[in-house]
Amino acid sequence: MGILLGVFIILWSGLTAGLGLYLQTKCARYLDRGSASFFALSQITYPNAAVVFDAAIAIKCFGVGVSYLIIIGDLMPGVVRGFSEDGGGVGFLIDRHFWVTGFMLIVIPLSFLRRLDSLKYTSVIALISIGYLVILVVAHFASGDTMQDRGVIRILRWDSAVAALSSFPVIVFAYTCHQNMFSVLNEIGNNAPSITSTVGKAAIVVLVMFSYPLQVHPCRASVDAVLKWRPHRRQDGHNDSPARQSPLMPTPSRPRGDGIGETRFAAITTAIIVLSYIVAMTVSSLEKVLAYVGSTGSTSISFILPGLFYYKISSPTSPHHQKLMKEDDDEPDGDDGDEDDGLLGGGGLKAGPWRKKLLRRLSLALAIYGVVVMITCLITNTVFVVGPH
């Protein structure tokens, strides 16, 4: 892309992803506290399309999990060579399939945990790995020992439009994934073997290993919602709140963390683990996985769904919007200045009508932008990147 365009794309992707997150927080106001989810929002906005939304979430999380396993298989042979020069002489120790299989034995028990807070200690270990990687990158930059491996540096000129468009969904993916340390792989892989770079590779392996169960959790909930989905039949009356038998994230009011039975829970989790293992064993191109996941799942979750949900639910004719407006009108005037409602939202739904109109237009523009990005990147990756190979 070139440095100038690349920096702009990174900032632009962060801005649009931030807008999507902001719209999600605004949509959450229309639901009961602690029960916000994509599934719950789809029930009061586009109930017949709920299966599509949950499928997009499942694809996104499944693709991220597969990318984690691919990273483990790519890095562990280098870690072995870095710690022991004789390690490369043992064939299975430098075989990516061996390491993917071995680390699956570690993540399988973690993937069967029902509650996300059960993974808080492993997440701390992953955060420590991120801290080490940040220190490693800054130290190499300060010492300047990577100058000879930098290659051609483009400031203004880009490589080609196809190369830029094929890289764009990877950047989109970065802002929708809770961990984003994949970009350091190339720099560490190109440097001469050293103890710091070897430990850095091992830190990435630890990071993605403990991140894999965090992707299985929402993927399982979305798959369950897809399997339970039935066409919505409009009734004479309507409920103020949607049925939430299977939210994306668990709520404190649910003692078991979700509404999935034991057998169903085990079956869905096993299917996700087995399928992701098969894909990781047969696909070795991390770039292609990230490109397709970024083109489909990431654009849906970051741009399309938040934009569509807010545009529909904030319509002046929406009964949910009218109900929330009445609740805000019944609040004391002293609550108008609540700072928790964000910059664009002002003091809630009592904010000026121009702000509400602006936010609705921005939400629609974000959804349209997401569709354009999805179609453009899918065509680019399919025709110009994967097709020639």
Stockholm file with secondary structure:
# STOCKHOLM 1.0

chainA/1-389         MGILLGVFIILWSGLTAGLGLYLQTKCARYLDRGSASFFALSQITYPNAAVVFDAAIAIKCFGVGVSYLIIIGDLMPGVVRGFSEDGGGVGFLIDRHFWVTGFMLIVIPLSFLRRLDSLKYTSVIALISIGYLVILVVAHFASGDTMQDRGVIRILRWDSAVAALSSFPVIVFAYTCHQNMFSVLNEIGNNAPSITSTVGKAAIVVLVMFSYPLQVHPCRASVDAVLKWRPHRRQDGHNDSPARQSPLMPTPSRPRGDGIGETRFAAITTAIIVLSYIVAMTVSSLEKVLAYVGSTGSTSISFILPGLFYYKISSPTSPHHQKLMKEDDDEPDGDDGDEDDGLLGGGGLKAGPWRKKLLRRLSLALAIYGVVVMITCLITNTVFVVGPH
#=GR chainA/1-389 SS CCHHHHHHHHHHHHHHHHHHHHHHHHHHTTSCTTCCCHHHHHHHHCGGGHHHHHHHHHHHHHHHHHHHHHHHHHHHHHHHHHHCGGGGGSGGGGCHHHHHHHHHHHHHHHHTCSCGGGGHHHHHHHHHHHHHHHHHHHHHHHHTTTGGGCCCCCSSCCSCHHHHHHHHHHHHHHTTSSCCCTTHHHHHHHSCCCHHHHHHHHHHHHHHHHHHHHHHHHHHHHHHHHHHCCCCCCCSSCCSSCCCSSCSSCCTTCTTSSSCCHHHHHHHHHHHHHHHHHHHHHCCCHHHHHHHHIIIIIHIIIIIHHHHHHHHHTCTTCHHHHHHHHHHHHSCGGGTTCGGGCTTTTTSTTSCHHHHHHHHHHHHHHHHHHHHHHHHHHHIIIIIIITTC
#=GC SS_cons         CCHHHHHHHHHHHHHHHHHHHHHHHHHHTTSCTTCCCHHHHHHHHCGGGHHHHHHHHHHHHHHHHHHHHHHHHHHHHHHHHHHCGGGGGSGGGGCHHHHHHHHHHHHHHHHTCSCGGGGHHHHHHHHHHHHHHHHHHHHHHHHTTTGGGCCCCCSSCCSCHHHHHHHHHHHHHHTTSSCCCTTHHHHHHHSCCCHHHHHHHHHHHHHHHHHHHHHHHHHHHHHHHHHHCCCCCCCSSCCSSCCCSSCSSCCTTCTTSSSCCHHHHHHHHHHHHHHHHHHHHHCCCHHHHHHHHIIIIIHIIIIIHHHHHHHHHTCTTCHHHHHHHHHHHHSCGGGTTCGGGCTTTTTSTTSCHHHHHHHHHHHHHHHHHHHHHHHHHHHIIIIIIITTC
//
